[in-house]
Amino acid sequence: MRRYGKTAPSDLQLKIVLHGTRPPLWRRLVLPSDTSLGTLHDAIQVAFGWHGGHLHLFTDEFGRGYGDAARLTDIDLGFGRGVGDEDATALGDMLAEEGARLRYVYDFGDDWEHGITLEKTLPRPVGAERTVRCVGGRRADVPAEDIGGVWGLAEVLECLDAPDGAGDGPYGELVAELRAAGYDPAAFDRDGITARLAQLAPDTVSGKAKPPTGDRAGRGGVHRLTAEDVALCTCGQCRVGDPVDAGVDGPAEDVPVLRPVTLAPQEDLVAAVRGVPLFDAALRLAAWCREGRQVTAGRVLRPALAREAVEELQLWKLAGDDSPYADAVARARALKSLRSAKDVAVLDDPWWLAVDGGMITISGGRAWGGAATDFADGDLLEFWAATMGDLLEEIGETGVLDGLHGELGELTAEIADGLIGLLYDVPDDVWVDVEDLRAKAREVGENGPEFDLFQALFAASFREFGEGLALLGAVEYEPGDGDELAEEALWTLLNAMGGQELGSGSRTSSAASDRSRDDRRGDRMRLTPLGRYGLRAYLMECGVPAPLLGEYAEADAGALLQGLLGYSPEEMRREVEGWLEHRSAADAAVGLLDACAGDGSEAAAKRAVAQLVLAGLDDPRALRVLRKAAHSDVEGCRQVAITTLGARPGAEACVDPAQAEEAGLWLLIDGLSLLAGAQESEELTRGFLENWNTAPEALEQRVDELWRVEHPATAQVLAELGEGLRGVDKRLAKRMRTAANKAHSGR
């Protein structure tokens, strides 16, 4: 829950995706946190090319609506209550934490649905101008309204791409106008969008966001959650019940902490991009078009030139062994009958890759390119990463298997999402094998036709996902001995979707499937160094922290301690060694102790890590710093210094036992504050098992001492632990609550 109050000026970086578009169409905008939802509405209109002639509505993660209240008064939106005033609602109040989401729908007929995610909160220098700007995106503005939503947009773009256009169809006039204007669906004009956004004057909203009228309003500046709110909540912070989808796309879980990785040098990554067959073909096409090649109205090579390009550049090598282009005679026959360059995948795929990437530009009826060396290494690598990101976003929107929609399509998208995390998490050079994953699932899964069919869907998704990434050089993919049994099971699933009895149409029994599993090798894949680079770029763009080993080498101590929270002991050791190489032991000790000051869970977590880092400093100068800090008046710094010295052998300690005991209890409360907010017994139990010092037995011995500890969080920690421990140890929970009352009285 957010506590409202005065905060430093800040800007919010939002990613806004127009759902249902393929390839994904999105914008990254930066707006002042104290501006209104009304300003965000204006910014979205500008950024996507909307004209503002239709109604719109924002929906938050609780399912509450915000918009132009006056225009929406007499419209049944299905809420059963009023709509909040977007002009009186601060953007920062609606998107208070990174990862928070909103849904924005424009035109209730065409239903253009936008997903809005807060990626970052950016500090704004004092006195800096409050502006709205665009800092990223993909694809051109939507070319028109009232065309039937994303389905109509897809048809318009398809007609625009066809040689004969839309003819006399419903989109014929629009397509002709777009062609005449030179509309390029792949062109993203960030500077033009920013220039238009600069004309907006962001308003200022003070005070908290006001929820729509109804029974949900809270008191004292904090929204009071009802049972319905909790059921709808996707924030992952309420800790009550099981979060479910409230109509805002995205995971309900907390953002994962990924293991730190190392990346290959840029020159190796660029060489890898140039070695990807698809990108190599695109670069060779660009060089082939250096003097200009004639194109059709559909912006592809004329048929005669297409035949020449396939043969001269040996693009037919991109085809598989079972393709007609693999055989010289069959290839000559196929090229002779060619009527459009779009009919040849080995040309069409690298062609549009080169056009979308700016390797080939089209003007005056000709395609103009350049030599492979004309493209800067950094730009080529960035374009490759963006291409991989587009593929992953497309999979996230439409699923990984063509032809599957609805819940099944969403399930394949979830499977792909899980594979992304799994590929990134395994060590370098480790293969991810589909049969290993399916075997683990069988250990915990329920037997039955539904589970068998899910396994088939998983295997098919694994294969499609691996083959797609392999085309970009992101993974090494090795097909297994064939998964015909899984394919048959998948067809059984499709039959069931058509209304047939589950299990009908299958020509393979479950027993036969079981017998064959040990006799065949499954599909497998592993990330390449290039794939790890691209996957990390995608995760970072999605707001998932993806640290690099060594990235904190020159960071200040506070950033180091914050970053080390998700590291394993070995990774922490390597990161700290690199950090210490850039500073003296005395400077390191001073920085670490300074970072130990402050209140709250973040400061407590830093102090816990600081003790581990300081324990490894053996330099006499660092010990002098610790001894001086042990007599400091700064809470947090003093306790960490005393405890660190007290753990050292013999004469090096030089710590009064009473001081050491006092500091130890203070840091015990500090550590408990990290667990105090956990309301579920399972989480508390896990925390106790991971830290012997906070085990129930140790707490029971010290509970009568803890309430006397002069830590700012003592009373709150004891009270919250008293509640959280009810399901772990009722007697200890009661003693904790009694101690909390004593601490409150003592205050």
C-alpha positions in Angstrom: 0.0 0.0 0.0 1.3 3.4 -0.9 1.7 6.1 1.8 0.9 9.5 0.3 3.0 12.4 1.1 5.4 14.9 -0.3 8.0 13.3 -2.6 10.8 14.6 -4.7 10.0 15.5 -8.3 10.2 12.5 -10.6 9.2 11.3 -14.0 7.7 7.9 -14.9 8.9 5.8 -17.8 5.9 3.9 -19.2 5.8 1.2 -21.9 2.5 1.2 -23.7 1.6 -1.7 -26.0 -1.3 -1.8 -28.4 -2.6 -5.3 -27.8 -3.2 -7.7 -30.6 -0.8 -6.1 -33.1 1.6 -8.4 -34.9 4.5 -7.4 -35.0 3.9 -5.6 -31.7 3.3 -1.9 -31.9 4.4 0.0 -28.8 5.7 3.3 -27.4 7.9 4.2 -24.4 6.8 7.5 -22.9 8.2 9.6 -20.1 5.7 11.8 -18.1 5.8 13.7 -14.8 4.6 11.6 -11.9 2.4 14.5 -10.7 0.5 14.9 -13.9 -2.9 13.5 -14.5 -4.3 10.5 -16.2 -5.9 13.0 -18.5 -2.5 14.1 -19.7 -1.5 10.4 -20.2 -4.7 10.1 -22.4 -3.6 13.0 -24.5 0.0 11.6 -24.8 -1.3 8.2 -25.9 -3.5 9.9 -28.5 -0.4 11.7 -29.9 2.0 8.8 -29.6 -0.2 6.3 -31.5 -1.7 8.7 -34.0 -5.3 8.7 -32.7 -7.6 11.6 -33.4 -9.5 11.8 -30.2 -13.0 11.4 -31.6 -14.1 8.4 -29.5 -14.6 7.6 -25.8 -11.9 6.1 -23.8 -11.4 4.4 -20.3 -8.5 3.6 -18.0 -8.9 0.5 -15.8 -6.6 -0.1 -12.8 -5.5 -3.4 -11.3 -8.5 -3.4 -9.0 -10.9 -3.2 -12.0 -11.8 0.4 -11.2 -12.4 2.8 -14.1 -11.1 6.3 -14.8 -11.9 8.6 -17.6 -13.9 11.7 -18.7 -16.6 11.3 -16.1 -19.0 13.8 -17.7 -19.0 11.9 -21.0 -19.2 8.4 -19.4 -22.0 9.2 -17.0 -24.9 7.6 -19.0 -22.9 4.7 -20.4 -23.1 1.2 -18.9 -19.5 0.1 -18.5 -20.3 -2.9 -16.5 -18.7 -1.6 -13.3 -21.8 -1.2 -11.2 -20.4 2.1 -9.8 -19.1 5.4 -10.9 -16.0 6.3 -13.0 -13.1 8.3 -11.4 -12.2 11.7 -12.9 -9.0 11.2 -14.9 -8.1 14.9 -14.7 -8.2 14.8 -10.8 -6.2 11.5 -10.6 -2.4 11.8 -10.4 -0.5 9.4 -12.6 2.0 8.7 -9.8 -0.7 7.6 -7.5 -2.1 5.1 -10.0 1.4 3.7 -10.9 3.2 3.9 -7.6 5.5 0.9 -7.9 7.7 -0.3 -10.8 5.8 -3.0 -12.6 2.4 -1.5 -11.8 -0.1 -1.7 -14.7 -3.1 0.1 -16.3 -5.4 -0.8 -19.1 -6.5 1.9 -21.6 -9.2 1.3 -24.2 -10.0 3.8 -26.9 -13.2 3.6 -29.0 -15.6 1.2 -27.4 -16.6 -0.1 -30.9 -13.2 -1.0 -32.3 -11.8 -1.6 -28.8 -8.2 -0.5 -29.3 -6.8 -1.9 -26.0 -3.4 -0.6 -24.7 -1.4 -2.2 -21.8 0.5 0.4 -19.8 3.4 -0.7 -17.5 5.5 1.5 -15.2 9.1 0.5 -16.1 11.1 3.0 -14.1 10.8 6.0 -11.8 13.3 8.6 -12.9 14.5 11.5 -10.5 14.0 14.9 -12.1 16.6 17.5 -11.3 15.3 20.5 -9.3 14.1 23.2 -11.6 14.0 20.9 -14.7 11.2 21.4 -17.2 8.2 19.2 -16.9 7.8 17.6 -20.3 6.2 14.6 -22.0 8.5 12.8 -24.4 8.9 9.6 -26.4 12.1 7.6 -25.7 11.4 4.4 -27.7 9.0 2.3 -29.6 8.3 0.0 -32.6 6.3 0.4 -35.8 4.5 3.4 -37.3 1.4 5.2 -36.0 -1.9 3.5 -36.6 -2.9 4.8 -40.1 -6.6 5.3 -39.4 -9.5 4.9 -37.0 -12.9 3.2 -37.5 -11.3 0.3 -39.4 -12.5 -2.5 -37.1 -9.8 -2.6 -34.5 -6.6 -4.7 -34.6 -8.3 -7.1 -37.0 -9.0 -4.4 -39.5 -5.6 -2.9 -39.0 -4.0 -6.3 -39.9 -6.2 -6.5 -43.1 -5.2 -2.9 -44.1 -1.5 -3.7 -43.7 -1.9 -7.0 -45.7 -3.7 -5.1 -48.5 -1.0 -2.5 -48.4 1.6 -5.2 -48.8 -0.2 -6.9 -51.7 0.7 -6.0 -55.3 -2.9 -5.3 -56.3 -3.8 -3.5 -53.1 -7.3 -3.7 -51.7 -9.0 -3.1 -55.0 -12.6 -2.2 -54.6 -12.8 -3.7 -51.1 -13.7 -1.8 -47.9 -10.2 -0.6 -47.5 -9.4 0.2 -51.1 -9.5 4.0 -50.8 -7.5 4.0 -47.5 -4.8 1.7 -48.9 -4.5 3.9 -52.0 -4.1 7.0 -49.9 -1.5 5.4 -47.7 0.5 4.2 -50.7 0.4 7.7 -52.2 1.6 9.2 -48.9 4.5 6.6 -48.7 3.2 5.1 -45.5 5.7 2.6 -44.1 4.2 0.4 -41.3 7.7 -0.5 -40.0 8.9 3.1 -39.7 9.1 4.5 -36.2 9.5 8.3 -36.0 10.6 8.9 -32.4 11.7 12.5 -33.1 8.4 13.3 -34.8 6.4 11.9 -31.9 8.5 13.8 -29.3 8.0 17.0 -31.3 4.3 16.6 -31.2 4.3 15.6 -27.5 6.3 18.7 -26.7 3.2 20.7 -27.6 1.4 19.1 -24.6 1.4 21.1 -21.3 1.3 18.4 -18.6 -1.1 19.6 -15.8 -0.3 19.1 -12.1 -2.4 17.1 -9.7 -1.9 17.3 -6.0 -3.2 14.9 -3.4 -4.0 11.3 -3.7 -5.8 9.4 -6.5 -9.5 9.4 -5.9 -11.2 6.1 -6.5 -14.6 6.0 -8.2 -17.6 6.6 -6.0 -18.9 3.4 -4.4 -18.0 1.4 -1.3 -14.3 1.2 -1.9 -13.1 4.5 -0.6 -10.6 4.3 2.3 -9.9 6.7 5.1 -6.9 8.7 6.2 -5.3 8.8 2.7 -5.0 5.1 2.2 -7.4 3.0 0.2 -9.1 0.3 2.4 -9.2 -3.0 0.6 -12.4 -4.9 0.4 -12.5 -8.7 -0.1 -13.4 -8.0 -3.7 -10.3 -5.8 -4.1 -8.1 -8.6 -2.8 -9.6 -11.1 -5.2 -8.9 -8.8 -8.1 -5.5 -7.6 -7.0 -2.5 -8.4 -9.2 0.1 -6.3 -7.4 1.5 -9.2 -5.4 1.8 -7.0 -2.3 -1.5 -7.6 -0.5 -0.5 -11.1 0.6 -4.1 -12.1 1.1 -5.7 -14.8 -1.1 -4.5 -15.9 -4.5 -4.2 -13.0 -7.0 -6.1 -13.5 -10.2 -6.2 -11.6 -13.5 -8.2 -8.4 -13.4 -8.1 -7.7 -17.1 -4.6 -6.1 -17.1 -2.1 -8.4 -18.8 1.1 -9.5 -17.1 2.2 -11.8 -14.3 0.9 -11.4 -10.8 4.2 -12.6 -9.3 6.9 -10.4 -8.0 9.7 -9.6 -10.5 12.2 -12.4 -10.4 15.8 -11.9 -9.3 18.0 -13.4 -12.0 21.5 -14.7 -11.5 24.3 -12.4 -12.7 25.9 -13.4 -16.0 28.9 -12.5 -18.1 28.6 -11.4 -21.7 31.0 -12.0 -24.6 33.0 -9.0 -25.9 31.1 -6.8 -28.4 33.3 -7.7 -31.3 32.5 -11.4 -30.8 28.8 -10.7 -30.6 28.9 -8.6 -33.8 30.8 -11.3 -35.6 28.1 -13.8 -34.4 25.4 -11.6 -35.8 27.1 -11.4 -39.2 27.4 -15.2 -39.0 23.7 -15.8 -38.6 22.5 -17.1 -42.0 19.4 -14.9 -42.0 21.3 -11.7 -41.1 24.2 -12.6 -43.4 21.6 -13.0 -46.3 20.1 -9.6 -45.4 23.5 -7.9 -45.5 24.4 -9.5 -48.8 21.0 -8.4 -50.2 21.8 -4.9 -49.1 25.2 -5.0 -50.8 23.5 -6.4 -53.9 21.2 -3.4 -54.0 24.0 -0.9 -53.7 23.4 0.5 -57.2 19.6 0.4 -56.9 17.2 -2.5 -57.9 13.7 -2.0 -59.2 10.8 -2.9 -56.9 7.1 -3.4 -57.4 4.3 -1.3 -55.9 4.4 -3.9 -53.0 8.0 -2.8 -52.3 9.6 -6.1 -53.2 11.9 -7.0 -56.0 10.5 -7.5 -59.5 10.1 -11.3 -60.3 13.1 -11.4 -62.7 15.4 -9.7 -60.1 14.0 -12.0 -57.4 15.1 -15.0 -59.5 18.5 -13.4 -60.0 19.0 -12.7 -56.3 18.1 -16.2 -55.2 20.6 -17.8 -57.6 23.4 -15.2 -57.5 23.4 -14.8 -53.7 22.7 -18.5 -53.1 19.8 -17.6 -50.9 18.3 -21.0 -51.6 20.8 -22.3 -48.9 18.5 -20.9 -46.3 15.9 -23.5 -47.2 15.8 -26.9 -45.5 16.9 -30.1 -47.2 13.2 -31.0 -47.9 12.6 -27.7 -49.8 12.3 -27.7 -53.6 15.0 -25.0 -53.6 17.6 -27.5 -52.2 17.6 -29.4 -55.5 19.0 -27.5 -58.5 16.5 -28.9 -61.0 13.5 -28.3 -58.8 14.8 -24.9 -57.9 15.1 -23.9 -61.5 11.5 -25.1 -62.1 10.2 -23.2 -59.1 12.0 -19.9 -60.0 10.8 -20.1 -63.6 7.2 -20.2 -62.4 7.7 -17.4 -59.9 5.1 -14.6 -60.1 6.0 -12.6 -57.0 9.1 -12.2 -54.7 6.8 -12.8 -51.8 6.3 -16.4 -52.8 9.9 -17.2 -52.0 10.6 -17.5 -48.3 14.3 -17.7 -48.7 14.2 -14.2 -50.3 11.2 -12.7 -48.5 12.5 -13.2 -44.9 16.0 -11.6 -45.4 14.5 -9.0 -47.6 12.1 -7.6 -45.0 14.7 -8.0 -42.3 17.0 -5.7 -44.4 14.2 -3.2 -45.1 13.0 -3.1 -41.5 16.6 -2.7 -40.2 17.4 0.2 -42.6 20.0 -1.9 -44.5 17.8 -1.3 -47.6 15.8 1.8 -48.2 13.1 2.1 -50.9 12.6 5.3 -52.9 11.7 6.2 -56.4 10.7 2.7 -57.3 14.1 1.3 -56.4 15.8 -0.5 -53.4 19.0 1.1 -52.3 21.5 -0.7 -50.0 25.1 -0.6 -49.0 28.1 -2.9 -48.3 28.1 -5.0 -45.2 30.9 -2.8 -43.8 28.7 0.3 -44.1 26.7 -0.8 -41.0 28.2 0.2 -37.7 28.8 -2.7 -35.4 26.9 -1.3 -32.5 23.9 -0.5 -34.7 23.9 -4.0 -36.2 24.0 -5.6 -32.7 21.2 -3.3 -31.4 19.1 -4.1 -34.5 19.6 -7.9 -33.9 18.6 -7.5 -30.3 15.5 -5.5 -31.3 14.6 -8.2 -33.8 14.8 -10.9 -31.1 12.8 -8.7 -28.8 10.1 -8.3 -31.4 9.9 -12.1 -31.8 9.6 -12.7 -28.1 6.9 -9.9 -27.8 5.0 -11.4 -30.6 5.1 -14.8 -29.0 3.9 -13.2 -25.7 0.9 -11.7 -27.5 -0.1 -14.5 -29.9 1.5 -17.7 -28.5 4.2 -19.8 -30.0 2.1 -22.1 -32.2 0.3 -20.8 -35.3 -3.4 -21.6 -35.4 -4.0 -21.9 -31.7 -5.9 -19.0 -30.1 -7.8 -18.3 -26.9 -6.7 -20.2 -23.8 -4.6 -22.6 -25.7 -2.7 -19.8 -27.4 -2.2 -18.2 -24.0 -0.9 -21.4 -22.6 1.7 -21.7 -25.4 2.8 -18.1 -24.6 3.2 -19.1 -20.9 5.2 -22.1 -21.9 7.5 -19.9 -24.0 7.8 -17.4 -21.1 8.9 -20.2 -18.8 11.4 -21.4 -21.3 12.9 -17.9 -21.5 13.5 -17.9 -17.7 14.9 -21.4 -17.8 17.3 -20.8 -20.7 18.6 -17.7 -19.0 19.0 -19.3 -15.6 21.0 -22.4 -16.5 24.8 -22.1 -16.7 26.6 -21.4 -19.9 26.9 -24.4 -22.3 24.1 -26.4 -20.4 21.5 -28.0 -22.6 17.8 -27.7 -21.8 16.2 -31.0 -22.9 12.5 -31.3 -23.5 12.4 -34.9 -22.2 14.0 -34.0 -19.0 11.4 -31.3 -18.4 8.5 -33.6 -19.3 9.9 -36.3 -16.9 10.0 -33.8 -14.1 6.4 -32.8 -14.9 5.3 -36.4 -14.8 6.8 -36.8 -11.3 4.4 -34.2 -9.9 1.6 -34.2 -12.5 -1.6 -36.1 -12.4 -2.0 -39.0 -14.9 -4.8 -38.8 -17.4 -5.6 -37.7 -20.9 -5.6 -34.0 -20.1 -2.1 -34.2 -18.7 -0.9 -36.2 -21.6 -2.3 -33.6 -24.0 -0.6 -30.8 -22.1 2.7 -32.7 -22.4 2.1 -32.9 -26.2 1.4 -29.2 -26.3 4.5 -28.5 -24.3 6.7 -30.6 -26.6 5.3 -28.9 -29.7 5.8 -25.4 -28.2 9.3 -26.3 -27.2 10.2 -27.3 -30.7 8.6 -24.3 -32.3 10.2 -21.9 -29.8 13.7 -23.5 -30.3 13.5 -23.4 -34.1 12.4 -19.8 -34.0 15.3 -18.7 -31.8 17.8 -20.8 -33.8 16.9 -18.9 -36.9 18.3 -15.8 -35.1 21.3 -17.6 -33.8 20.1 -17.1 -30.2 20.2 -20.9 -29.4 21.8 -24.0 -30.7 18.9 -26.3 -31.4 19.1 -30.1 -31.9 15.9 -31.9 -32.8 15.4 -35.3 -31.2 14.5 -38.6 -32.8 11.1 -37.2 -33.5 8.1 -36.6 -31.4 5.3 -38.0 -33.5 3.6 -39.4 -30.4 3.4 -35.9 -28.9 2.1 -34.6 -32.2 -0.6 -37.2 -32.3 -1.6 -36.3 -28.7 -1.7 -32.7 -29.8 -4.1 -33.6 -32.6 -6.2 -35.4 -30.0 -6.4 -32.1 -28.1 -7.5 -30.3 -31.2 -10.1 -32.9 -31.8 -11.4 -32.4 -28.3 -11.6 -28.7 -29.0 -13.9 -29.6 -31.9 -16.3 -31.3 -29.6 -15.1 -34.8 -29.9 -14.6 -37.0 -26.9 -11.3 -36.4 -25.2 -8.9 -39.1 -26.3 -10.7 -39.9 -29.6 -8.7 -40.0 -32.8 -5.5 -40.9 -31.0 -3.7 -43.8 -32.6 -1.3 -44.2 -29.7 -2.1 -45.5 -26.2 -0.6 -44.0 -23.0 1.2 -47.2 -22.3 2.8 -47.2 -25.8 3.9 -43.7 -25.1 5.5 -44.7 -21.8 7.3 -47.7 -23.4 8.9 -45.5 -26.1 10.1 -42.7 -23.9 13.3 -44.4 -22.9 14.1 -45.3 -26.4 14.2 -41.9 -28.0 16.3 -38.7 -27.6 14.3 -35.5 -27.1 14.7 -32.1 -28.6 17.2 -29.8 -26.8 18.5 -26.3 -27.0 21.0 -24.0 -25.2 21.7 -20.3 -25.4 24.5 -19.0 -27.5 26.6 -16.1 -26.2 24.6 -14.0 -28.7 21.4 -15.4 -27.4 22.3 -14.5 -23.8 23.0 -11.0 -24.9 19.7 -10.7 -26.7 17.7 -12.4 -23.9 19.2 -10.1 -21.3 18.3 -7.0 -23.4 14.8 -8.2 -23.7 14.4 -8.9 -20.0 15.9 -5.5 -19.1 13.4 -3.9 -21.5 10.6 -5.8 -19.7 11.7 -4.3 -16.4 13.3 -7.5 -15.1 16.7 -6.8 -13.3 19.3 -8.9 -15.1 22.7 -8.1 -13.5 26.1 -8.6 -15.0 29.1 -9.9 -13.1 31.5 -7.0 -12.7 28.9 -4.3 -13.4 29.3 -2.9 -9.9 33.1 -2.7 -10.1 33.0 1.1 -10.2 29.7 1.6 -8.4 29.4 3.2 -5.0 29.0 1.0 -1.9 25.2 1.5 -1.7 24.6 0.3 -5.2 27.0 -2.6 -4.6 25.1 -3.8 -1.5 21.8 -3.4 -3.2 22.9 -5.4 -6.2 24.4 -8.2 -4.2 21.1 -9.1 -2.7 20.3 -11.7 -5.3 23.8 -13.2 -5.7 25.0 -16.6 -4.7 28.0 -16.8 -2.3 30.4 -17.5 -5.2 29.0 -14.7 -7.4 29.1 -12.3 -4.4 32.8 -13.2 -3.8 33.7 -12.5 -7.5 31.7 -9.3 -7.6 33.3 -8.0 -4.3 36.8 -8.9 -5.5 36.3 -6.8 -8.7 34.9 -4.0 -6.6 37.8 -3.9 -4.2 40.3 -3.7 -7.1 39.1 -0.2 -7.8 39.5 1.3 -4.4 41.7 1.1 -1.2 40.6 -1.0 1.7 40.1 2.1 3.8 37.9 3.8 1.2 35.9 0.5 0.8 35.3 0.3 4.5 34.2 3.9 4.7 31.8 3.5 1.8 30.3 0.3 3.1 29.7 1.8 6.6 28.2 5.0 5.2 25.8 2.8 3.2 24.6 1.2 6.5 22.8 4.3 7.7 19.1 4.7 7.3 15.7 3.2 8.2 13.5 0.7 6.4 13.8 -2.7 4.9 16.1 -1.6 2.1 18.7 -0.2 4.6 18.3 -3.4 6.8 19.1 -5.6 3.8 22.1 -3.5 2.9 23.4 -3.8 6.5 23.0 -7.6 6.3 25.2 -7.8 3.2 27.6 -5.2 4.4 28.6 -7.4 7.4 29.5 -10.2 4.9 31.7 -7.9 2.8 33.4 -6.1 5.7 34.2 -9.5 7.3 36.5 -10.2 4.4 38.6 -7.0 4.8 41.8 -7.8 6.5 43.8 -4.7 5.8 44.9 -2.8 8.9 43.6 0.5 7.5 40.1 -1.0 7.1 40.2 -2.2 10.8 41.1 1.3 11.9 38.0 2.6 10.1 35.9 -0.1 11.8 37.2 0.8 15.2 36.4 4.5 14.7 32.9 3.7 13.4 32.3 1.5 16.5 32.2 4.8 18.5 30.0 6.6 15.9 26.6 8.2 16.8 25.1 7.0 13.5 22.7 4.1 14.0 23.3 1.2 11.8 26.9 2.1 11.0 27.9 1.7 14.7 26.2 -1.7 15.1 27.6 -3.1 12.0 31.1 -2.0 12.9 30.9 -3.4 16.4 29.5 -6.7 15.3 32.1 -7.1 12.5 34.9 -6.4 14.9 33.4 -8.7 17.5 33.5 -11.6 15.1 37.3 -11.1 14.5 39.8 -13.2 16.4 41.6 -12.2 19.6 43.2 -8.8 19.9 41.7 -7.7 16.6 38.3 -7.6 18.1 38.8 -4.9 20.9 35.0 -4.8 21.5 33.4 -4.4 24.9 31.2 -7.6 25.4 28.2 -5.5 26.6 28.4 -3.3 23.4 28.7 -6.4 21.3 25.6 -7.9 22.9 23.6 -4.6 22.4 24.7 -4.3 18.8 23.8 -8.0 18.1 20.3 -7.5 19.5 19.9 -4.3 17.4 20.9 -6.2 14.3 18.6 -9.1 15.2 15.6 -6.7 15.1 17.1 -5.3 11.9 17.1 -8.8 10.3 13.7 -9.6 11.7 12.3 -6.5 10.0 12.9 -8.1 6.7 10.6 -11.0 7.6 8.1 -9.0 9.7 5.8 -8.1 6.7 5.4 -11.8 5.8 1.8 -12.7 6.8 2.0 -16.4 5.7 3.4 -19.0 8.0 5.1 -20.8 5.2 7.2 -17.7 4.3 8.1 -17.1 8.0 9.0 -20.8 8.4 11.3 -20.7 5.4 12.9 -17.5 6.7 13.6 -19.1 10.1 15.1 -22.2 8.5 17.4 -20.1 6.3 18.7 -18.1 9.3 19.5 -19.9 12.5 19.7 -16.7 14.4 16.0 -16.1 13.9 14.9 -19.6 14.5 11.9 -19.9 17.0 14.2 -21.5 19.6 16.6 -18.6 19.5 13.8 -16.1 19.6 12.2 -17.7 22.5 15.4 -17.3 24.5 15.6 -13.6 23.7 12.0 -12.5 23.4 12.1 -10.9 26.9 15.2 -8.8 25.8 14.0 -7.7 22.4 11.4 -5.3 23.5 14.1 -3.2 25.2 16.1 -2.8 22.0 16.2 0.9 20.8 15.6 0.2 17.2 13.1 2.3 15.3 11.2 -0.8 14.1 11.2 -2.8 17.4 7.5 -2.4 18.3 6.3 -2.9 14.7 8.5 -5.9 14.1 7.4 -7.7 17.3 3.7 -6.9 16.6 3.9 -8.2 13.0 5.8 -11.3 14.0 3.3 -11.9 16.7 0.6 -12.1 14.1 2.7 -13.9 11.5 3.8 -16.6 13.9 0.3 -17.7 14.9 0.5 -20.6 12.4 4.1 -21.6 13.4 4.2 -21.4 17.2 1.1 -20.0 19.0 2.9 -19.7 22.4 5.8 -17.8 20.9 3.4 -15.7 18.9 1.6 -14.7 22.1 4.9 -13.8 23.8 5.9 -11.7 20.8 2.6 -9.7 21.0 3.2 -9.2 24.7 6.7 -7.9 24.0 5.3 -5.6 21.3 2.9 -4.1 23.9 5.8 -3.5 26.3 7.8 -1.8 23.5 4.9 0.5 22.7 4.5 1.4 26.3 8.2 2.0 26.6 8.1 4.4 23.7 
